[in-house]
Amino acid sequence: TVKRRTCGESNTCFSPSFSREKIPGMRLFLSEAALLSAERHLMISVGSLQVPLQKICSLQSGSMQKNVGGVFTQTADGIVTGLNRIAKYSAGTWSALPNQGLDDRVWTLAVIGSDLYVGGFFTQTADGIVTNLYRIAKLTLGPTITSITSKTGKPGKTATINGGGFSASKTNNKVYFGKYSATVTKASTSKITIKIPTKCKSGKTYGVYVNVMGTKTNTIQYKVK
């Protein structure tokens, strides 16, 4: 039985982005090593992510998507960058996971419920925001928001929603500040550029979330200036 440590205990949780979590009794078995040593001449190809087999350490396949871990940083065609050792393949498209991936090799992946557990040699996320991972991390699957940034934060002005699992087509991302819909001007799998709804009131805090083709992200509180 895998025991999951919850927020409020001694270890800080960072879900729905990558988070560090001690799991009593869990060991990481690096059984892929023998396979990699024996078959370095082979190539693995999923979509456009075609790399030597030794760069792919683990592949977790679900009904809707594939999660791949290893030592790669981009697709072979160079179109999708910033993958940083872990990536998602869904609906024919590769996309980066939140926090721009991890800072070192990913060895193994496992899905428990709606969480993806990742093991490897990493100690933090590639963007340096989540630290002290110490070779094991948890990532909540599905589209997620990690932060919202804006130069002014005022109604009608531009803001950027950072995260992962978004659609690269802006029309497939519906952004809401509470009950108010925001205009999406640009989108990628990890960032959405919007106009803060003009109906939002300065000084008020709104719950912001994205509906990606019917799948709702987590909600982040944002105070409009």
C-alpha positions as YAML, in Angstrom:
chain: A
units: angstrom
residues:
- id: 1
  name: THR
  ca: [0.00, 0.00, 0.00]
- id: 2
  name: VAL
  ca: [1.31, 3.43, -0.93]
- id: 3
  name: LYS
  ca: [0.62, 6.03, 1.70]
- id: 4
  name: ARG
  ca: [0.13, 9.55, 0.38]
- id: 5
  name: ARG
  ca: [1.25, 12.49, 2.51]
- id: 6
  name: THR
  ca: [-1.25, 15.31, 2.46]
- id: 7
  name: CYS
  ca: [-0.79, 19.08, 2.64]
- id: 8
  name: GLY
  ca: [-0.54, 20.35, 6.18]
- id: 9
  name: GLU
  ca: [1.90, 17.68, 7.34]
- id: 10
  name: SER
  ca: [5.64, 18.20, 7.64]
- id: 11
  name: ASN
  ca: [6.36, 18.10, 3.91]
- id: 12
  name: THR
  ca: [5.07, 20.95, 1.77]
- id: 13
  name: CYS
  ca: [2.81, 20.01, -1.14]
- id: 14
  name: PHE
  ca: [2.98, 21.84, -4.47]
- id: 15
  name: SER
  ca: [0.18, 20.04, -6.37]
- id: 16
  name: PRO
  ca: [-1.11, 20.46, -9.07]
- id: 17
  name: SER
  ca: [2.37, 21.26, -10.35]
- id: 18
  name: PHE
  ca: [5.31, 18.99, -9.54]
- id: 19
  name: SER
  ca: [5.58, 18.36, -5.82]
- id: 20
  name: ARG
  ca: [7.88, 16.59, -3.43]
- id: 21
  name: GLU
  ca: [6.42, 13.83, -1.35]
- id: 22
  name: LYS
  ca: [7.95, 11.20, 0.91]
- id: 23
  name: ILE
  ca: [6.30, 7.84, 0.40]
- id: 24
  name: PRO
  ca: [7.11, 5.31, 3.15]
- id: 25
  name: GLY
  ca: [8.07, 1.90, 1.84]
- id: 26
  name: MET
  ca: [8.40, 2.97, -1.80]
- id: 27
  name: ARG
  ca: [11.63, 2.13, -3.61]
- id: 28
  name: LEU
  ca: [12.58, 3.00, -7.15]
- id: 29
  name: PHE
  ca: [13.80, 0.02, -9.14]
- id: 30
  name: LEU
  ca: [15.89, 1.06, -12.13]
- id: 31
  name: SER
  ca: [15.33, -2.16, -14.10]
- id: 32
  name: GLU
  ca: [15.37, -0.22, -17.37]
- id: 33
  name: ALA
  ca: [19.17, 0.07, -17.14]
- id: 34
  name: ALA
  ca: [19.83, -3.42, -18.47]
- id: 35
  name: LEU
  ca: [17.49, -2.85, -21.40]
- id: 36
  name: LEU
  ca: [19.16, 0.44, -22.26]
- id: 37
  name: SER
  ca: [22.65, -1.09, -22.18]
- id: 38
  name: ALA
  ca: [21.66, -4.01, -24.42]
- id: 39
  name: GLU
  ca: [19.69, -2.07, -27.02]
- id: 40
  name: ARG
  ca: [21.42, 1.29, -27.51]
- id: 41
  name: HIS
  ca: [21.32, 0.88, -31.28]
- id: 42
  name: LEU
  ca: [17.52, 0.98, -31.41]
- id: 43
  name: MET
  ca: [15.35, 4.03, -31.97]
- id: 44
  name: ILE
  ca: [11.99, 4.67, -30.38]
- id: 45
  name: SER
  ca: [9.43, 6.87, -32.10]
- id: 46
  name: VAL
  ca: [6.17, 8.22, -30.68]
- id: 47
  name: GLY
  ca: [4.85, 10.95, -32.91]
- id: 48
  name: SER
  ca: [7.76, 13.30, -33.67]
- id: 49
  name: LEU
  ca: [9.71, 12.42, -30.52]
- id: 50
  name: GLN
  ca: [12.19, 10.07, -32.20]
- id: 51
  name: VAL
  ca: [15.33, 9.55, -30.15]
- id: 52
  name: PRO
  ca: [17.86, 6.75, -29.42]
- id: 53
  name: LEU
  ca: [16.40, 4.22, -27.02]
- id: 54
  name: GLN
  ca: [18.93, 5.10, -24.30]
- id: 55
  name: LYS
  ca: [17.31, 8.53, -24.06]
- id: 56
  name: ILE
  ca: [13.92, 7.00, -23.24]
- id: 57
  name: CYS
  ca: [13.93, 5.52, -19.74]
- id: 58
  name: SER
  ca: [10.21, 5.06, -19.11]
- id: 59
  name: LEU
  ca: [6.95, 5.22, -21.03]
- id: 60
  name: GLN
  ca: [3.58, 5.18, -19.28]
- id: 61
  name: SER
  ca: [0.68, 4.69, -21.65]
- id: 62
  name: GLY
  ca: [-2.94, 5.44, -20.82]
- id: 63
  name: SER
  ca: [-6.10, 5.35, -22.90]
- id: 64
  name: MET
  ca: [-5.94, 9.08, -23.70]
- id: 65
  name: GLN
  ca: [-2.26, 9.97, -23.51]
- id: 66
  name: LYS
  ca: [1.32, 8.73, -23.17]
- id: 67
  name: ASN
  ca: [3.78, 10.10, -20.64]
- id: 68
  name: VAL
  ca: [7.46, 9.65, -21.49]
- id: 69
  name: GLY
  ca: [10.51, 10.19, -19.30]
- id: 70
  name: GLY
  ca: [14.22, 10.17, -20.13]
- id: 71
  name: VAL
  ca: [17.03, 12.61, -20.96]
- id: 72
  name: PHE
  ca: [15.55, 14.42, -23.99]
- id: 73
  name: THR
  ca: [14.76, 18.16, -24.10]
- id: 74
  name: GLN
  ca: [12.75, 18.50, -27.34]
- id: 75
  name: THR
  ca: [11.16, 16.61, -30.22]
- id: 76
  name: ALA
  ca: [13.41, 15.38, -33.02]
- id: 77
  name: ASP
  ca: [12.01, 17.96, -35.45]
- id: 78
  name: GLY
  ca: [12.76, 20.78, -32.99]
- id: 79
  name: ILE
  ca: [9.20, 22.08, -33.08]
- id: 80
  name: VAL
  ca: [8.33, 21.32, -29.46]
- id: 81
  name: THR
  ca: [11.06, 22.48, -27.07]
- id: 82
  name: GLY
  ca: [11.37, 22.79, -23.31]
- id: 83
  name: LEU
  ca: [10.30, 19.21, -22.68]
- id: 84
  name: ASN
  ca: [13.20, 18.71, -20.26]
- id: 85
  name: ARG
  ca: [13.20, 14.98, -19.62]
- id: 86
  name: ILE
  ca: [9.44, 14.43, -19.33]
- id: 87
  name: ALA
  ca: [6.64, 14.99, -21.84]
- id: 88
  name: LYS
  ca: [3.04, 14.18, -22.67]
- id: 89
  name: TYR
  ca: [1.75, 12.87, -26.00]
- id: 90
  name: SER
  ca: [-1.99, 13.27, -26.59]
- id: 91
  name: ALA
  ca: [-4.18, 13.65, -29.67]
- id: 92
  name: GLY
  ca: [-1.13, 13.58, -31.95]
- id: 93
  name: THR
  ca: [0.64, 16.42, -30.16]
- id: 94
  name: TRP
  ca: [3.62, 16.60, -27.78]
- id: 95
  name: SER
  ca: [3.47, 19.08, -24.94]
- id: 96
  name: ALA
  ca: [5.59, 20.06, -21.96]
- id: 97
  name: LEU
  ca: [4.44, 19.32, -18.45]
- id: 98
  name: PRO
  ca: [4.16, 22.08, -15.80]
- id: 99
  name: ASN
  ca: [7.29, 23.84, -14.49]
- id: 100
  name: GLN
  ca: [9.12, 23.15, -17.79]
- id: 101
  name: GLY
  ca: [9.92, 19.58, -16.77]
- id: 102
  name: LEU
  ca: [12.77, 18.45, -14.51]
- id: 103
  name: ASP
  ca: [16.47, 19.24, -14.11]
- id: 104
  name: ASP
  ca: [17.87, 15.70, -14.55]
- id: 105
  name: ARG
  ca: [17.11, 12.24, -15.89]
- id: 106
  name: VAL
  ca: [13.70, 10.62, -15.36]
- id: 107
  name: TRP
  ca: [13.94, 6.86, -14.83]
- id: 108
  name: THR
  ca: [10.47, 5.62, -14.06]
- id: 109
  name: LEU
  ca: [6.80, 6.65, -14.18]
- id: 110
  name: ALA
  ca: [3.72, 5.29, -12.44]
- id: 111
  name: VAL
  ca: [0.09, 6.42, -12.35]
- id: 112
  name: ILE
  ca: [-1.91, 6.10, -9.13]
- id: 113
  name: GLY
  ca: [-5.42, 7.45, -9.49]
- id: 114
  name: SER
  ca: [-5.16, 10.91, -11.07]
- id: 115
  name: ASP
  ca: [-1.53, 11.38, -10.03]
- id: 116
  name: LEU
  ca: [1.64, 10.68, -12.02]
- id: 117
  name: TYR
  ca: [4.57, 9.65, -9.82]
- id: 118
  name: VAL
  ca: [8.01, 10.32, -11.29]
- id: 119
  name: GLY
  ca: [11.34, 8.85, -10.19]
- id: 120
  name: GLY
  ca: [14.86, 9.67, -11.35]
- id: 121
  name: PHE
  ca: [18.00, 11.68, -10.61]
- id: 122
  name: PHE
  ca: [16.37, 15.14, -10.51]
- id: 123
  name: THR
  ca: [16.30, 17.45, -7.48]
- id: 124
  name: GLN
  ca: [14.08, 20.25, -8.76]
- id: 125
  name: THR
  ca: [11.91, 21.37, -11.66]
- id: 126
  name: ALA
  ca: [13.64, 22.80, -14.74]
- id: 127
  name: ASP
  ca: [12.37, 26.31, -14.00]
- id: 128
  name: GLY
  ca: [13.79, 26.14, -10.46]
- id: 129
  name: ILE
  ca: [10.46, 26.97, -8.81]
- id: 130
  name: VAL
  ca: [9.88, 23.63, -7.07]
- id: 131
  name: THR
  ca: [12.99, 22.46, -5.20]
- id: 132
  name: ASN
  ca: [13.93, 19.65, -2.80]
- id: 133
  name: LEU
  ca: [12.28, 16.98, -4.93]
- id: 134
  name: TYR
  ca: [15.13, 14.53, -4.22]
- id: 135
  name: ARG
  ca: [14.47, 12.03, -6.99]
- id: 136
  name: ILE
  ca: [10.73, 11.52, -6.59]
- id: 137
  name: ALA
  ca: [7.84, 13.85, -7.43]
- id: 138
  name: LYS
  ca: [4.10, 13.84, -7.94]
- id: 139
  name: LEU
  ca: [2.24, 15.52, -10.78]
- id: 140
  name: THR
  ca: [-1.53, 15.77, -11.05]
- id: 141
  name: LEU
  ca: [-2.58, 14.74, -14.55]
- id: 142
  name: GLY
  ca: [-4.70, 16.93, -16.79]
- id: 143
  name: PRO
  ca: [-4.46, 20.65, -17.63]
- id: 144
  name: THR
  ca: [-3.16, 22.72, -14.74]
- id: 145
  name: ILE
  ca: [-2.46, 26.37, -13.90]
- id: 146
  name: THR
  ca: [0.76, 27.08, -12.01]
- id: 147
  name: SER
  ca: [0.77, 30.89, -12.03]
- id: 148
  name: ILE
  ca: [-0.75, 34.06, -13.52]
- id: 149
  name: THR
  ca: [1.42, 37.03, -14.45]
- id: 150
  name: SER
  ca: [0.61, 40.51, -15.69]
- id: 151
  name: LYS
  ca: [2.51, 43.80, -15.96]
- id: 152
  name: THR
  ca: [-0.46, 45.82, -14.72]
- id: 153
  name: GLY
  ca: [-3.09, 43.31, -13.58]
- id: 154
  name: LYS
  ca: [-5.84, 45.76, -14.47]
- id: 155
  name: PRO
  ca: [-9.19, 45.05, -16.19]
- id: 156
  name: GLY
  ca: [-8.84, 44.98, -19.96]
- id: 157
  name: LYS
  ca: [-5.07, 44.51, -19.81]
- id: 158
  name: THR
  ca: [-2.97, 41.53, -20.85]
- id: 159
  name: ALA
  ca: [-2.17, 38.64, -18.52]
- id: 160
  name: THR
  ca: [-0.42, 35.31, -19.03]
- id: 161
  name: ILE
  ca: [-1.63, 32.03, -17.57]
- id: 162
  name: ASN
  ca: [1.25, 29.59, -17.08]
- id: 163
  name: GLY
  ca: [0.87, 25.86, -16.64]
- id: 164
  name: GLY
  ca: [0.57, 22.76, -18.77]
- id: 165
  name: GLY
  ca: [-1.87, 20.63, -20.71]
- id: 166
  name: PHE
  ca: [-3.50, 23.56, -22.51]
- id: 167
  name: SER
  ca: [-4.53, 23.43, -26.16]
- id: 168
  name: ALA
  ca: [-2.28, 25.12, -28.73]
- id: 169
  name: SER
  ca: [-5.49, 26.33, -30.40]
- id: 170
  name: LYS
  ca: [-6.74, 29.40, -28.56]
- id: 171
  name: THR
  ca: [-10.38, 28.61, -29.33]
- id: 172
  name: ASN
  ca: [-10.12, 25.38, -27.32]
- id: 173
  name: ASN
  ca: [-9.19, 27.24, -24.11]
- id: 174
  name: LYS
  ca: [-12.00, 29.00, -22.23]
- id: 175
  name: VAL
  ca: [-10.66, 31.21, -19.43]
- id: 176
  name: TYR
  ca: [-12.82, 32.47, -16.58]
- id: 177
  name: PHE
  ca: [-12.34, 35.02, -13.82]
- id: 178
  name: GLY
  ca: [-15.17, 33.90, -11.60]
- id: 179
  name: LYS
  ca: [-18.27, 34.17, -13.78]
- id: 180
  name: TYR
  ca: [-16.59, 36.48, -16.30]
- id: 181
  name: SER
  ca: [-15.10, 35.08, -19.52]
- id: 182
  name: ALA
  ca: [-11.68, 36.36, -20.60]
- id: 183
  name: THR
  ca: [-10.65, 36.92, -24.22]
- id: 184
  name: VAL
  ca: [-7.87, 34.54, -25.28]
- id: 185
  name: THR
  ca: [-5.43, 36.20, -27.68]
- id: 186
  name: LYS
  ca: [-2.70, 33.55, -27.90]
- id: 187
  name: ALA
  ca: [-2.19, 29.99, -26.72]
- id: 188
  name: SER
  ca: [0.40, 27.23, -26.49]
- id: 189
  name: THR
  ca: [0.42, 24.01, -24.49]
- id: 190
  name: SER
  ca: [2.12, 25.76, -21.56]
- id: 191
  name: LYS
  ca: [0.94, 29.41, -21.78]
- id: 192
  name: ILE
  ca: [-2.28, 31.28, -22.51]
- id: 193
  name: THR
  ca: [-2.33, 35.02, -23.16]
- id: 194
  name: ILE
  ca: [-5.60, 36.74, -22.27]
- id: 195
  name: LYS
  ca: [-7.26, 40.08, -21.70]
- id: 196
  name: ILE
  ca: [-8.50, 40.42, -18.12]
- id: 197
  name: PRO
  ca: [-12.31, 40.84, -18.32]
- id: 198
  name: THR
  ca: [-13.36, 44.49, -18.22]
- id: 199
  name: LYS
  ca: [-16.22, 43.56, -15.89]
- id: 200
  name: CYS
  ca: [-13.75, 42.59, -13.18]
- id: 201
  name: LYS
  ca: [-13.49, 45.16, -10.38]
- id: 202
  name: SER
  ca: [-10.17, 46.59, -9.24]
- id: 203
  name: GLY
  ca: [-9.11, 45.30, -5.82]
- id: 204
  name: LYS
  ca: [-11.32, 42.22, -5.99]
- id: 205
  name: THR
  ca: [-9.99, 38.65, -5.99]
- id: 206
  name: TYR
  ca: [-11.33, 36.16, -8.55]
- id: 207
  name: GLY
  ca: [-11.01, 32.43, -8.93]
- id: 208
  name: VAL
  ca: [-9.35, 31.86, -12.31]
- id: 209
  name: TYR
  ca: [-9.59, 28.58, -14.21]
- id: 210
  name: VAL
  ca: [-9.39, 27.27, -17.76]
- id: 211
  name: ASN
  ca: [-11.78, 24.89, -19.48]
- id: 212
  name: VAL
  ca: [-9.75, 22.95, -22.04]
- id: 213
  name: MET
  ca: [-12.13, 21.16, -24.39]
- id: 214
  name: GLY
  ca: [-14.41, 20.18, -21.51]
- id: 215
  name: THR
  ca: [-11.70, 19.50, -18.93]
- id: 216
  name: LYS
  ca: [-11.46, 22.07, -16.12]
- id: 217
  name: THR
  ca: [-8.13, 23.03, -14.55]
- id: 218
  name: ASN
  ca: [-7.49, 23.81, -10.93]
- id: 219
  name: THR
  ca: [-8.58, 27.27, -9.75]
- id: 220
  name: ILE
  ca: [-6.05, 29.96, -8.78]
- id: 221
  name: GLN
  ca: [-7.02, 33.09, -6.85]
- id: 222
  name: TYR
  ca: [-6.01, 36.30, -8.61]
- id: 223
  name: LYS
  ca: [-6.44, 39.86, -7.33]
- id: 224
  name: VAL
  ca: [-7.23, 42.41, -10.03]
- id: 225
  name: LYS
  ca: [-5.41, 45.72, -9.49]
...
